[in-house]
Amino acid sequence: MLYQRPQTDMADAAERLFDLVDSFAESAKRKAAVWPLQIILLILCPEITHVISREVVEESKANKKLFLESLRKALAGQGGSKQLTESAAIACVKLCKASTYINLEDHSGIFLLVQSFVVDLKALLFSPTKPFSRGAGSQNADVDLMIDCFVSCFRINPHNNQHFKVCLASSSPSTFHFVLVNSLHRIITNSDLDWWSKIDAVYCYSGELRLMFSDTLSRVMQGLHTHAPLRMTSSLSFKEKMTTSLKFKERTTDLDTRSYKCLLLVLVKLIHADPKLMLHNPGKQAQETQSSTAELIAGLVQLVPLANTAQLSQEAMEVSLYSFSLTPTPSTLLLYSFSFCPFQLYSLALNCQLQALLVLHLPETIELWNPEAPIETFWDISSQVLFLICKKLIGHQMVNSTEVLKWLREILICRNKFLLKNKECATQGSGIPICRQAQTKLEVCLYMFLWSPDTEAVLVAMSCFRHLCEEADIRSSADEVPVQTILPNYATFTEFASVSNMMATGRSTLQKRVMALLRRIEHPTTGNTEAWEDTLAKWEQDTKQILNFPKNKVEDGQEWINMTGFLCALGGVCLSQRSKPCGPATYSPPMGPMSERKYSMVSVGSCDVSNAGTSATCSSSTETPLGMFLDRLLALLVCGHERVGLHVRTNVKELLGLELSPVLYHMLFNKLRNSIGRFFDTQGPVPINDTNTQFVEQTIAIMKNLLDNHAEGSSEHLGQASIETMMLNLVRYVRILGNTLHAIQMKTKLCQLVEVMMERRDDLSFCQEMKFR
């Protein structure tokens, strides 16, 4: 506005102040202090900037012309003082920056002034052989100055890019790379004025920027002493990298590593700001374009998880503090407030990485992955992203996994938008193995989040099933096949999605609903089988952890309960996967005092029960994982642990009685019958002890809950195994307990069980019903 409608009063005041300051600047030290102010005052005088470039000027303007001559000499290193050179650089950057806010059509004089300085200015600031520096305490200010110069020069003339090539060169200092990337980010995110050049002017350097990302990632991984960067597939190698990759140093110092972490973070922010800048591949072959995209996305995926939480937070803190301190703004102060909270800083870094990957999955961006074969490339690369992220989530290698799961949901939404946009050929190229592997891993991941103690994580996982179903709808429509062909448990997944809207649901109610739906899963798939097996492995570890270290967090106990219910509810669908066992077998580790353990018969089975270790070995060699899980639960029914025994016994009893899949009823009945039957196999009196009595009491409670439970499918499965022998043995055991208060309570509960059993006699199987009565 000042240059469109000059304001005489302001210009006169600025000129008078310039003259006053100029008379003050007698020594080199004083000149260095006031030159940046003088250049601003000069900019406020449009008429002076217009006439000052003439050979002859008025006497009143002579000191301004002399000032500019002094600036030029100092900038070229002829000022005789390092201070003056540095001050001249600051003043000229301010001149360049101010000129970008003036339209060339409004005033050309200031641009002529800029052109007289810009060559020497760029030579001073962007010299790889002699980097500009004002001393050890001014690194951040130096970088800010270089960024301002870079951005201003680009806006003035985007095609005069010699400094761009210098910053991009692999031999240049990492600071130059950092300046380049931050400058590009500012150009993309701050382009308010119509005459400012757009970022597409440097799309031609996309390949070099991808190389910078790949090499920086490698350097950071070297510094962290981790594995080399992963690749999507061996076939998708980055050919450019093999020919022009940077030569790594043998060992990088801590300072180098930190600077590369900084550079890596801003590169990720750059991808997020404009993914097209990294995906531009003019004149490349389709396979080469796909390879470069795969390499870029693989690098981003690698950044998302790190196995060591402590290391992850530490690295994120170093990168964030170092990086954001380079721009002293209010946001920097906010970030510094997190100095002693690594998790928030890790979250910031992680969010940058996830958002970059999400932007790359926008439908319009996916089209750029490989314009010649967008659908096939989508299935290949996106499936690998899903596979790798889900694998890390399943392996519990994420600190804030719920946030990553939310991001995964957004990825699924983007995928479906892209498929809908190309619905006529949506399945083209989807028959490759990685697609099936990704769907399996995604299914496993969502299943395993259903037992999370975090209610929000459970709800997010359930909502993800909706997008899984939507993808199946699109694919089935394209191939004209039933949706169940693609997603066998489509109906139940749809119900999971509808339940995800229960935002006000309590943890207990939600878990009951989850387990009810899990019992309705009918079709065994690689996904649900793998989810059950992986959960079983973690459950075994957690069971040992709870029994050995009972003072752990409450959340760990809740997770164990949720996992137990999950295994009970989903176990039915895994039954068809099991092989035939050699014979009935159960397993119970030694529990309770030695005096009771000696005579306990609850370690039943076809093995020799005189030795608990032998029993365990034999059982494990003849049983399926499903059978061994039930054996382990029966053993935990009489857990005698001093601290957590009651907690474990109560939850196992309730979960077996209320949440067990009806398909497993006959297996449970057989195991209970075999276990109690062992009490009566020995010669002489029945061994009455606390452990056996406790097992009988727990069995009565479980059977009553099972028979009271009229869940869907229960009637169909109750009659698959006879319970006559078990019931008679329960009566025989309880009858000889005597008339103590506890014995009377058990007899009462047994009578209630018999009553419920007779009410459901039509659903049960009897070999000799009249004799049994």
KAGI-V478016 format. One line per field, one symbol per residue. ss: DSSP state (H for helix, E for strand, C for the rest). phi: phi as a letter, one per 30 degrees, with the letter a starting at -180 (. if undefined). psi: psi as a letter, one per 40 degrees, with the letter a starting at -180 (. if undefined). Layout:
ss = ???
phi = ???
psi = ???
//
This chain:
ss = CCCCCCCHHHHHHHHHHHHHHHHHCCCHHHHHHHHHHHHHHHHCCHHHHHHCCCCCCCHHHHHHHHHHHHHHHHHCCCCCCHHHHHHHHHHHHHHHHHHCCCCCCCCCHHHHHHHHHHHHHHHHHCCCCCCCCCCHHHHHHHHHHHHHHHHHHHHHCCCCCHHHHHHHCCCCCHHHHHHHHHHHHHHHHCCCCCCCCCHHHHHHHHHHHHHHHHHHHHHHHHHCCCCCCCCCCCCCCCHHHHHHCCCCCCCCCHHHHHHHHHHHHHHHHHHHHCCHHHHCCCCCCHHHHHHHHHHHHHHHHHHHCCCCHHHHHHHHHHHHHHHHCCCCCHHHHHHHCCCCCHHHHHHHHHHHHHHHHHHHCCHHHHCCCCCCCHHHHHHHHHHHHHHHHHHHHHCCCCCCHHHHHHHHHHHHHHHHHHHHHCHHHCCCCCCCHHHHHHHHHHHHHHHHHCCCCCHHHHHHHHHHHHHHHHHHHHHHHHHCCCHHHHCCCHHHHHHHHHHCCCCCCCHHHHHHHHHHHHCCCCCCCHHHHHHHHHHHHHHHHHHHHHHHCCCCCHHHHHHHHHHHHHHHHHHHHHHHHCCCCCCCECCCCCCCCHHHHCCCCCCCECCCCCCHHHHHHHHHHHCCHHHHHHHHHHHHCCCCCCCCHHHHHHHHHHHHHHCCCHHHHHHHHHHHHHHHHHHHCCCCCCCCCHHHHHHHHHHHHHHHHHHHCCCCCHHHHHCCCCCHHHHHHHHHHHHCCCCCHHHHHHHHHHHHHHHHHHHCCCCCCCCCHHHHC
phi = .dddbecedddddddddddddddddccddddddcedddddddddceddddcddddcbdddcdddddedddddddddicdibdddddddddddddddddddccdeddacddddddddcddddddddccddbedackddceddddedddeddddddddadcdcddddddddddddddddddedddddddddbbdcddddcdddcedceddddddddddddddddddhcddedbebddcdcddddcbddddddbcdddedddddedddddddddddadddccdbdicdeddddddddddddddddddcbdcddddddddddddddddddbdbedddddddcecbedddddddddeddddddddcdeddeedeaedbddddedddddddedddddddddhccdcddddddddddddddeddddddbddbdcdidddeddddddddddeddedddcdddedddddddddddddddddddddddchbdddddbecedddddedddddddcdddddddddddddddddccdbeddddddddddddddddddddddbdcddddddddddddddeddddedddddddcdddldabbbddbiddddddcdcdcdkdddcdbddddddddddccdedddddeddddddcecddccedddddddeddddccddedcedddeddddddddddcdddjdddcaddddddddddedddddddddcdeidddcdddbdceeddddddddddcdjbdeddddddddddddddddddcddccccdbddddd
psi = ddedgihdddddddddddddddddgdiddddddedddddddddegdddddeeeidhiideeddddddddddddddeeeeehddddddddddddddddddeehhdddhedddddddedddddddddfhddgihheideeddddddddddddddddddgeegfddddddehdeiidddddddddddddddegfdidehiideeedeeddddddddddddddddddefaiihiididdfigdddddfiihiidhiiddddddddddddddddddddgdddeehgheiidddddddddddddddddddihdhdddddddddddddddeeeggidddddddeedfgddddddddddddddddddeeidddddedgddgdddddddddddddddddddddefehdgdddddddddddddddddddddfddfdeheeeiddddddddddddddddedeiehddddddddddddddddddddddddefiideddgdfddddddddddeegdehiddddddddddddeehdhhidddddddddddddddddddddddgeeiiddddddddddddddddeddeedeeiihidihiihhihiiidddddeheegiaeiheehdddddddddeeiidddddddddddedfhehddeddddddddddddddehhddedddddddddddddddediiaihhhidddddddddddddddddddhfihedddedeehheddddddddddddeeafidddddddddddddddddddfddeihhdgdddd.
//
